[in-house]
Amino acid sequence: MTDETRSAIRAFIVENFLFGDDSHPLPADQSLIDNDLVDSTGILELVGFIEERFAISIADADIVPANLDSIDRIAGFIARKQAA
């Protein structure tokens, strides 16, 4: 899990869900769902971004909060998928 991966994820979230407003703190372990930053449609946008940016395929069964609910979880999920 690299800082570059986290930075790319953070930049996507700020641009697409915070409308470019990066003045609010976005800790890497903050729940995106519980803090109303991402809804179900947003998760699908996030999945599309991950698949395109990191060249991985995400199965429907992988679209769960354990994999996609924070920047840290997303980065770890990407690292696991790339290592497989």
A tleap script that builds the chain and sets N, CA, C and O, in Angstrom:
source leaprc.protein.ff14SB
mol = sequence {
  NMET THR ASP GLU THR ARG SER ALA ILE ARG
  ALA PHE ILE VAL GLU ASN PHE LEU PHE GLY
  ASP ASP SER HIE PRO LEU PRO ALA ASP GLN
  SER LEU ILE ASP ASN ASP LEU VAL ASP SER
  THR GLY ILE LEU GLU LEU VAL GLY PHE ILE
  GLU GLU ARG PHE ALA ILE SER ILE ALA ASP
  ALA ASP ILE VAL PRO ALA ASN LEU ASP SER
  ILE ASP ARG ILE ALA GLY PHE ILE ALA ARG
  LYS GLN ALA CALA
}
set mol.1.N position { 0.869 -1.173 0.000 }
set mol.1.CA position { 0.000 0.000 0.000 }
set mol.1.C position { 0.911 1.229 0.000 }
set mol.1.O position { 1.642 1.477 0.959 }
set mol.2.N position { 0.855 1.972 -1.064 }
set mol.2.CA position { 1.776 3.097 -1.186 }
set mol.2.C position { 1.082 4.430 -0.944 }
set mol.2.O position { -0.142 4.544 -1.012 }
set mol.3.N position { 1.900 5.428 -0.661 }
set mol.3.CA position { 1.370 6.777 -0.506 }
set mol.3.C position { 0.792 7.275 -1.819 }
set mol.3.O position { -0.169 8.044 -1.831 }
set mol.4.N position { 1.384 6.833 -2.933 }
set mol.4.CA position { 0.883 7.228 -4.261 }
set mol.4.C position { -0.547 6.708 -4.468 }
set mol.4.O position { -1.398 7.415 -5.007 }
set mol.5.N position { -0.797 5.482 -4.041 }
set mol.5.CA position { -2.138 4.907 -4.151 }
set mol.5.C position { -3.113 5.707 -3.298 }
set mol.5.O position { -4.190 6.084 -3.760 }
set mol.6.N position { -2.732 5.961 -2.059 }
set mol.6.CA position { -3.602 6.746 -1.162 }
set mol.6.C position { -3.872 8.132 -1.739 }
set mol.6.O position { -5.002 8.618 -1.685 }
set mol.7.N position { -2.842 8.766 -2.288 }
set mol.7.CA position { -2.999 10.110 -2.858 }
set mol.7.C position { -3.963 10.109 -4.033 }
set mol.7.O position { -4.779 11.021 -4.170 }
set mol.8.N position { -3.874 9.095 -4.880 }
set mol.8.CA position { -4.775 9.001 -6.031 }
set mol.8.C position { -6.217 8.800 -5.571 }
set mol.8.O position { -7.135 9.404 -6.126 }
set mol.9.N position { -6.415 7.967 -4.575 }
set mol.9.CA position { -7.760 7.716 -4.035 }
set mol.9.C position { -8.310 8.997 -3.404 }
set mol.9.O position { -9.450 9.384 -3.659 }
set mol.10.N position { -7.492 9.644 -2.585 }
set mol.10.CA position { -7.905 10.886 -1.925 }
set mol.10.C position { -8.278 11.945 -2.969 }
set mol.10.O position { -9.301 12.617 -2.833 }
set mol.11.N position { -7.458 12.090 -3.998 }
set mol.11.CA position { -7.725 13.085 -5.042 }
set mol.11.C position { -9.051 12.794 -5.746 }
set mol.11.O position { -9.808 13.718 -6.044 }
set mol.12.N position { -9.337 11.514 -6.015 }
set mol.12.CA position { -10.599 11.145 -6.648 }
set mol.12.C position { -11.776 11.498 -5.748 }
set mol.12.O position { -12.768 12.057 -6.214 }
set mol.13.N position { -11.673 11.178 -4.477 }
set mol.13.CA position { -12.762 11.454 -3.527 }
set mol.13.C position { -13.001 12.955 -3.405 }
set mol.13.O position { -14.146 13.407 -3.430 }
set mol.14.N position { -11.928 13.728 -3.273 }
set mol.14.CA position { -12.069 15.184 -3.154 }
set mol.14.C position { -12.722 15.758 -4.405 }
set mol.14.O position { -13.640 16.573 -4.313 }
set mol.15.N position { -12.254 15.340 -5.555 }
set mol.15.CA position { -12.773 15.886 -6.809 }
set mol.15.C position { -14.224 15.489 -7.074 }
set mol.15.O position { -15.022 16.317 -7.512 }
set mol.16.N position { -14.564 14.243 -6.814 }
set mol.16.CA position { -15.877 13.727 -7.199 }
set mol.16.C position { -16.946 13.802 -6.116 }
set mol.16.O position { -18.131 13.902 -6.433 }
set mol.17.N position { -16.558 13.758 -4.859 }
set mol.17.CA position { -17.556 13.733 -3.787 }
set mol.17.C position { -17.532 14.987 -2.914 }
set mol.17.O position { -18.514 15.298 -2.240 }
set mol.18.N position { -16.417 15.699 -2.928 }
set mol.18.CA position { -16.319 16.946 -2.173 }
set mol.18.C position { -16.253 18.146 -3.123 }
set mol.18.O position { -16.038 19.282 -2.701 }
set mol.19.N position { -16.441 17.867 -4.408 }
set mol.19.CA position { -16.491 18.900 -5.448 }
set mol.19.C position { -15.259 19.793 -5.433 }
set mol.19.O position { -15.353 21.011 -5.587 }
set mol.20.N position { -14.104 19.167 -5.245 }
set mol.20.CA position { -12.841 19.878 -5.286 }
set mol.20.C position { -12.477 20.620 -4.012 }
set mol.20.O position { -11.415 21.238 -3.949 }
set mol.21.N position { -13.326 20.576 -3.001 }
set mol.21.CA position { -13.078 21.295 -1.745 }
set mol.21.C position { -12.239 20.427 -0.814 }
set mol.21.O position { -12.767 19.582 -0.092 }
set mol.22.N position { -10.933 20.644 -0.840 }
set mol.22.CA position { -10.063 19.841 0.020 }
set mol.22.C position { -9.701 20.563 1.315 }
set mol.22.O position { -8.694 20.249 1.949 }
set mol.23.N position { -10.528 21.533 1.703 }
set mol.23.CA position { -10.261 22.281 2.933 }
set mol.23.C position { -10.661 21.501 4.190 }
set mol.23.O position { -10.233 21.840 5.293 }
set mol.24.N position { -11.472 20.468 4.027 }
set mol.24.CA position { -11.885 19.650 5.166 }
set mol.24.C position { -10.924 18.476 5.322 }
set mol.24.O position { -10.483 17.895 4.331 }
set mol.25.N position { -10.601 18.129 6.557 }
set mol.25.CA position { -9.700 16.985 6.750 }
set mol.25.C position { -10.361 15.689 6.273 }
set mol.25.O position { -11.566 15.494 6.434 }
set mol.26.N position { -9.570 14.831 5.699 }
set mol.26.CA position { -10.070 13.542 5.224 }
set mol.26.C position { -9.077 12.472 5.671 }
set mol.26.O position { -8.260 12.001 4.880 }
set mol.27.N position { -9.157 12.089 6.966 }
set mol.27.CA position { -8.228 11.070 7.475 }
set mol.27.C position { -8.360 9.774 6.682 }
set mol.27.O position { -9.452 9.403 6.252 }
set mol.28.N position { -7.241 9.098 6.498 }
set mol.28.CA position { -7.219 7.877 5.696 }
set mol.28.C position { -8.066 6.759 6.298 }
set mol.28.O position { -8.465 5.837 5.588 }
set mol.29.N position { -8.345 6.832 7.604 }
set mol.29.CA position { -9.146 5.787 8.238 }
set mol.29.C position { -10.604 6.204 8.456 }
set mol.29.O position { -11.373 5.461 9.066 }
set mol.30.N position { -10.984 7.371 7.970 }
set mol.30.CA position { -12.363 7.862 8.136 }
set mol.30.C position { -13.335 7.080 7.256 }
set mol.30.O position { -13.069 6.851 6.076 }
set mol.31.N position { -14.457 6.674 7.837 }
set mol.31.CA position { -15.480 5.953 7.091 }
set mol.31.C position { -16.141 6.890 6.082 }
set mol.31.O position { -16.690 7.929 6.448 }
set mol.32.N position { -16.080 6.514 4.832 }
set mol.32.CA position { -16.699 7.321 3.777 }
set mol.32.C position { -18.217 7.189 3.801 }
set mol.32.O position { -18.934 8.130 3.461 }
set mol.33.N position { -18.698 6.024 4.202 }
set mol.33.CA position { -20.141 5.766 4.217 }
set mol.33.C position { -20.776 6.382 5.467 }
set mol.33.O position { -21.771 7.101 5.365 }
set mol.34.N position { -20.212 6.108 6.635 }
set mol.34.CA position { -20.778 6.624 7.884 }
set mol.34.C position { -20.769 8.145 7.952 }
set mol.34.O position { -21.608 8.738 8.630 }
set mol.35.N position { -19.833 8.780 7.259 }
set mol.35.CA position { -19.734 10.238 7.259 }
set mol.35.C position { -20.425 10.864 6.053 }
set mol.35.O position { -20.216 12.037 5.744 }
set mol.36.N position { -21.248 10.071 5.378 }
set mol.36.CA position { -22.059 10.548 4.251 }
set mol.36.C position { -21.249 11.205 3.135 }
set mol.36.O position { -21.729 12.126 2.474 }
set mol.37.N position { -20.033 10.735 2.931 }
set mol.37.CA position { -19.236 11.237 1.815 }
set mol.37.C position { -19.542 10.477 0.534 }
set mol.37.O position { -19.452 11.026 -0.564 }
set mol.38.N position { -19.906 9.202 0.686 }
set mol.38.CA position { -20.161 8.348 -0.466 }
set mol.38.C position { -21.458 7.576 -0.228 }
set mol.38.O position { -21.669 7.011 0.845 }
set mol.39.N position { -22.322 7.560 -1.244 }
set mol.39.CA position { -23.546 6.750 -1.169 }
set mol.39.C position { -23.399 5.567 -2.125 }
set mol.39.O position { -22.313 5.328 -2.653 }
set mol.40.N position { -24.468 4.839 -2.345 }
set mol.40.CA position { -24.376 3.633 -3.175 }
set mol.40.C position { -23.953 3.959 -4.613 }
set mol.40.O position { -23.190 3.206 -5.219 }
set mol.41.N position { -24.434 5.053 -5.149 }
set mol.41.CA position { -24.025 5.457 -6.497 }
set mol.41.C position { -22.549 5.851 -6.488 }
set mol.41.O position { -21.808 5.544 -7.422 }
set mol.42.N position { -22.139 6.524 -5.435 }
set mol.42.CA position { -20.739 6.910 -5.298 }
set mol.42.C position { -19.812 5.711 -5.223 }
set mol.42.O position { -18.704 5.744 -5.757 }
set mol.43.N position { -20.256 4.661 -4.569 }
set mol.43.CA position { -19.455 3.435 -4.497 }
set mol.43.C position { -19.225 2.884 -5.897 }
set mol.43.O position { -18.125 2.435 -6.217 }
set mol.44.N position { -20.259 2.919 -6.731 }
set mol.44.CA position { -20.109 2.427 -8.102 }
set mol.44.C position { -19.139 3.305 -8.891 }
set mol.44.O position { -18.358 2.795 -9.694 }
set mol.45.N position { -19.182 4.613 -8.671 }
set mol.45.CA position { -18.212 5.511 -9.311 }
set mol.45.C position { -16.799 5.185 -8.831 }
set mol.45.O position { -15.858 5.159 -9.624 }
set mol.46.N position { -16.660 4.941 -7.549 }
set mol.46.CA position { -15.375 4.596 -6.963 }
set mol.46.C position { -14.836 3.290 -7.546 }
set mol.46.O position { -13.649 3.188 -7.855 }
set mol.47.N position { -15.703 2.302 -7.695 }
set mol.47.CA position { -15.308 1.022 -8.290 }
set mol.47.C position { -14.803 1.235 -9.719 }
set mol.47.O position { -13.774 0.682 -10.108 }
set mol.48.N position { -15.528 2.038 -10.493 }
set mol.48.CA position { -15.105 2.321 -11.866 }
set mol.48.C position { -13.736 2.991 -11.905 }
set mol.48.O position { -12.891 2.647 -12.732 }
set mol.49.N position { -13.524 3.946 -11.010 }
set mol.49.CA position { -12.224 4.622 -10.919 }
set mol.49.C position { -11.120 3.631 -10.583 }
set mol.49.O position { -10.072 3.631 -11.228 }
set mol.50.N position { -11.342 2.791 -9.586 }
set mol.50.CA position { -10.327 1.825 -9.158 }
set mol.50.C position { -9.987 0.872 -10.302 }
set mol.50.O position { -8.816 0.607 -10.573 }
set mol.51.N position { -11.011 0.365 -10.962 }
set mol.51.CA position { -10.766 -0.576 -12.059 }
set mol.51.C position { -9.951 0.076 -13.177 }
set mol.51.O position { -9.029 -0.535 -13.719 }
set mol.52.N position { -10.293 1.309 -13.516 }
set mol.52.CA position { -9.597 1.993 -14.604 }
set mol.52.C position { -8.197 2.434 -14.195 }
set mol.52.O position { -7.234 2.184 -14.920 }
set mol.53.N position { -8.076 3.081 -13.052 }
set mol.53.CA position { -6.796 3.670 -12.628 }
set mol.53.C position { -5.765 2.620 -12.250 }
set mol.53.O position { -4.576 2.787 -12.523 }
set mol.54.N position { -6.217 1.532 -11.618 }
set mol.54.CA position { -5.285 0.533 -11.115 }
set mol.54.C position { -5.309 -0.775 -11.900 }
set mol.54.O position { -4.655 -1.745 -11.517 }
set mol.55.N position { -6.060 -0.799 -12.997 }
set mol.55.CA position { -6.103 -1.950 -13.905 }
set mol.55.C position { -6.406 -3.259 -13.179 }
set mol.55.O position { -5.734 -4.270 -13.382 }
set mol.56.N position { -7.438 -3.215 -12.325 }
set mol.56.CA position { -7.876 -4.427 -11.651 }
set mol.56.C position { -9.369 -4.605 -11.897 }
set mol.56.O position { -10.081 -3.651 -12.210 }
set mol.57.N position { -9.819 -5.822 -11.752 }
set mol.57.CA position { -11.238 -6.131 -11.909 }
set mol.57.C position { -11.829 -6.383 -10.525 }
set mol.57.O position { -11.256 -7.109 -9.712 }
set mol.58.N position { -12.972 -5.776 -10.275 }
set mol.58.CA position { -13.611 -5.920 -8.967 }
set mol.58.C position { -14.912 -6.696 -9.140 }
set mol.58.O position { -15.813 -6.267 -9.861 }
set mol.59.N position { -14.999 -7.841 -8.471 }
set mol.59.CA position { -16.200 -8.667 -8.516 }
set mol.59.C position { -17.279 -8.049 -7.633 }
set mol.59.O position { -16.975 -7.316 -6.692 }
set mol.60.N position { -18.525 -8.343 -7.939 }
set mol.60.CA position { -19.631 -7.835 -7.135 }
set mol.60.C position { -19.468 -8.194 -5.654 }
set mol.60.O position { -19.800 -7.396 -4.778 }
set mol.61.N position { -18.960 -9.385 -5.385 }
set mol.61.CA position { -18.782 -9.838 -3.999 }
set mol.61.C position { -17.731 -9.011 -3.250 }
set mol.61.O position { -17.705 -9.011 -2.019 }
set mol.62.N position { -16.867 -8.308 -3.991 }
set mol.62.CA position { -15.827 -7.477 -3.369 }
set mol.62.C position { -16.324 -6.080 -3.005 }
set mol.62.O position { -15.629 -5.333 -2.316 }
set mol.63.N position { -17.513 -5.728 -3.462 }
set mol.63.CA position { -18.046 -4.384 -3.225 }
set mol.63.C position { -18.748 -4.367 -1.866 }
set mol.63.O position { -19.975 -4.397 -1.772 }
set mol.64.N position { -17.929 -4.319 -0.826 }
set mol.64.CA position { -18.404 -4.327 0.560 }
set mol.64.C position { -17.627 -3.279 1.356 }
set mol.64.O position { -16.508 -2.927 0.980 }
set mol.65.N position { -18.203 -2.778 2.447 }
set mol.65.CA position { -17.508 -1.777 3.256 }
set mol.65.C position { -16.116 -2.209 3.729 }
set mol.65.O position { -15.226 -1.370 3.866 }
set mol.66.N position { -15.924 -3.482 3.974 }
set mol.66.CA position { -14.617 -3.950 4.433 }
set mol.66.C position { -13.516 -3.622 3.420 }
set mol.66.O position { -12.345 -3.514 3.785 }
set mol.67.N position { -13.890 -3.467 2.161 }
set mol.67.CA position { -12.914 -3.152 1.114 }
set mol.67.C position { -12.939 -1.687 0.686 }
set mol.67.O position { -11.927 -1.170 0.214 }
set mol.68.N position { -14.068 -1.014 0.841 }
set mol.68.CA position { -14.238 0.281 0.186 }
set mol.68.C position { -14.710 1.419 1.088 }
set mol.68.O position { -15.188 2.433 0.578 }
set mol.69.N position { -14.593 1.287 2.406 }
set mol.69.CA position { -15.186 2.283 3.296 }
set mol.69.C position { -14.233 3.365 3.791 }
set mol.69.O position { -14.666 4.275 4.497 }
set mol.70.N position { -12.971 3.296 3.449 }
set mol.70.CA position { -12.025 4.350 3.833 }
set mol.70.C position { -10.872 4.320 2.834 }
set mol.70.O position { -10.710 3.363 2.077 }
set mol.71.N position { -10.090 5.368 2.849 }
set mol.71.CA position { -8.930 5.413 1.955 }
set mol.71.C position { -7.983 4.267 2.286 }
set mol.71.O position { -7.463 3.619 1.378 }
set mol.72.N position { -7.750 4.004 3.572 }
set mol.72.CA position { -6.876 2.898 3.974 }
set mol.72.C position { -7.406 1.553 3.491 }
set mol.72.O position { -6.654 0.733 2.964 }
set mol.73.N position { -8.701 1.334 3.672 }
set mol.73.CA position { -9.287 0.052 3.240 }
set mol.73.C position { -9.218 -0.112 1.727 }
set mol.73.O position { -8.936 -1.201 1.228 }
set mol.74.N position { -9.475 0.966 1.005 }
set mol.74.CA position { -9.411 0.907 -0.458 }
set mol.74.C position { -7.984 0.616 -0.907 }
set mol.74.O position { -7.765 -0.228 -1.776 }
set mol.75.N position { -7.015 1.311 -0.320 }
set mol.75.CA position { -5.609 1.102 -0.688 }
set mol.75.C position { -5.173 -0.329 -0.380 }
set mol.75.O position { -4.465 -0.946 -1.177 }
set mol.76.N position { -5.588 -0.858 0.763 }
set mol.76.CA position { -5.257 -2.246 1.101 }
set mol.76.C position { -5.898 -3.234 0.148 }
set mol.76.O position { -5.280 -4.220 -0.253 }
set mol.77.N position { -7.149 -2.961 -0.212 }
set mol.77.CA position { -7.849 -3.827 -1.165 }
set mol.77.C position { -7.133 -3.821 -2.514 }
set mol.77.O position { -6.945 -4.873 -3.126 }
set mol.78.N position { -6.736 -2.641 -2.975 }
set mol.78.CA position { -6.015 -2.548 -4.256 }
set mol.78.C position { -4.714 -3.325 -4.189 }
set mol.78.O position { -4.380 -4.060 -5.119 }
set mol.79.N position { -3.977 -3.171 -3.099 }
set mol.79.CA position { -2.708 -3.893 -2.939 }
set mol.79.C position { -2.922 -5.403 -2.980 }
set mol.79.O position { -2.146 -6.128 -3.601 }
set mol.80.N position { -3.968 -5.869 -2.321 }
set mol.80.CA position { -4.256 -7.318 -2.321 }
set mol.80.C position { -4.626 -7.806 -3.725 }
set mol.80.O position { -4.182 -8.870 -4.154 }
set mol.81.N position { -5.438 -7.023 -4.433 }
set mol.81.CA position { -5.846 -7.418 -5.787 }
set mol.81.C position { -4.654 -7.424 -6.742 }
set mol.81.O position { -4.543 -8.307 -7.592 }
set mol.82.N position { -3.764 -6.443 -6.605 }
set mol.82.CA position { -2.610 -6.385 -7.488 }
set mol.82.C position { -1.610 -7.499 -7.192 }
set mol.82.O position { -0.894 -7.947 -8.087 }
set mol.83.N position { -1.560 -7.943 -5.942 }
set mol.83.CA position { -0.635 -9.012 -5.563 }
set mol.83.C position { -1.141 -10.383 -5.980 }
set mol.83.O position { -0.359 -11.326 -6.099 }
set mol.84.N position { -2.447 -10.498 -6.202 }
set mol.84.CA position { -3.046 -11.804 -6.531 }
set mol.84.C position { -2.714 -12.228 -7.955 }
set mol.84.O position { -3.136 -13.298 -8.394 }
savepdb mol mol.pdb
quit
